[in-house]
Amino acid sequence: MVLACFGIGYAQDPSPDPSMKKPMSHMKKEDFMAKLKLTDDQKKQMKELKFETDKKAIDLRSKLELSRLELSKLLSSDTPDKDAIEKQINEVAANETAVHMNRLDGWFEANKILTPEQQKQWRKVLREAAMAQMGKERSERRNEHHRP
């Protein structure tokens, strides 16, 4: 549930940017949650944290997409303005950073809810998932280079 979202991952993020894909997207929430053996109170806290983080993420992704749209408009202008484009690129970068920071903040907040033993288990599963995702992305890049 929440932990899958905070695995510095992003399963429901529709971003076309491959660097913003979720390492945890291949893992079932139920399997992940079962490994942590959360108490009912922890589950409740995680559910609320996920709601608040997801709610904020919607707003942040919207701002990011709007800033990208504005950049696209500036770039396609008949008379491109370098200063305006540079300013917009910085805005896009700031919005991308805000999206990532929201995930990071959620991860740290979720971590506070867990016991030290659950934190160890969580980090182990996240590392494994991140390694699997990196291998998958590497394979996808290799396949892209070998397409006719």
PEGIVEN-V787974 format. One record per residue. N is the residue number from 1. RES is the residue in one letter. PHI is phi in radians with two decimals (none if undefined). Layout:
((N:RES:PHI) (N:RES:PHI))
This chain:
((1:M:none) (2:V:-1.09) (3:L:-1.10) (4:A:-1.10) (5:C:-1.32) (6:F:-1.75) (7:G:-1.29) (8:I:0.82) (9:G:-2.29) (10:Y:-2.66) (11:A:-0.98) (12:Q:-1.75) (13:D:-1.35) (14:P:-1.41) (15:S:-1.05) (16:P:-1.32) (17:D:-1.31) (18:P:-1.04) (19:S:-1.24) (20:M:-1.83) (21:K:-1.35) (22:K:-1.58) (23:P:-1.08) (24:M:-1.56) (25:S:-1.12) (26:H:-1.46) (27:M:-1.68) (28:K:-1.26) (29:K:-0.97) (30:E:-1.07) (31:D:-1.09) (32:F:-1.12) (33:M:-1.14) (34:A:-1.09) (35:K:-1.11) (36:L:-1.49) (37:K:0.92) (38:L:-1.23) (39:T:-1.34) (40:D:-1.06) (41:D:-1.13) (42:Q:-1.09) (43:K:-1.05) (44:K:-1.11) (45:Q:-1.09) (46:M:-1.13) (47:K:-1.09) (48:E:-1.16) (49:L:-1.08) (50:K:-1.08) (51:F:-1.03) (52:E:-1.14) (53:T:-1.19) (54:D:-1.12) (55:K:-1.05) (56:K:-1.16) (57:A:-1.08) (58:I:-1.05) (59:D:-1.11) (60:L:-1.15) (61:R:-1.16) (62:S:-1.09) (63:K:-1.08) (64:L:-1.10) (65:E:-1.12) (66:L:-1.14) (67:S:-1.19) (68:R:-1.16) (69:L:-1.10) (70:E:-1.09) (71:L:-1.08) (72:S:-1.03) (73:K:-1.09) (74:L:-1.09) (75:L:-1.21) (76:S:-1.62) (77:S:-1.11) (78:D:-1.16) (79:T:-2.24) (80:P:-1.04) (81:D:-1.85) (82:K:-0.98) (83:D:-1.10) (84:A:-1.15) (85:I:-1.13) (86:E:-1.07) (87:K:-1.08) (88:Q:-1.22) (89:I:-1.05) (90:N:-1.12) (91:E:-1.18) (92:V:-1.03) (93:A:-1.05) (94:A:-1.12) (95:N:-1.20) (96:E:-1.10) (97:T:-1.07) (98:A:-1.08) (99:V:-1.09) (100:H:-1.13) (101:M:-1.17) (102:N:-1.07) (103:R:-1.12) (104:L:-1.10) (105:D:-1.04) (106:G:-1.08) (107:W:-1.06) (108:F:-1.18) (109:E:-1.15) (110:A:-1.10) (111:N:-1.05) (112:K:-1.14) (113:I:-1.34) (114:L:-1.49) (115:T:-1.32) (116:P:-0.96) (117:E:-1.19) (118:Q:-1.13) (119:Q:-1.07) (120:K:-1.06) (121:Q:-1.09) (122:W:-1.06) (123:R:-1.07) (124:K:-1.09) (125:V:-1.14) (126:L:-1.14) (127:R:-1.06) (128:E:-1.07) (129:A:-1.17) (130:A:-1.14) (131:M:-1.14) (132:A:-1.10) (133:Q:-1.14) (134:M:-1.10) (135:G:-1.11) (136:K:-1.12) (137:E:-1.14) (138:R:-1.08) (139:S:-1.12) (140:E:-1.10) (141:R:-1.12) (142:R:-1.07) (143:N:-1.14) (144:E:-1.12) (145:H:-1.28) (146:H:-1.77) (147:R:-1.36) (148:P:-1.21))
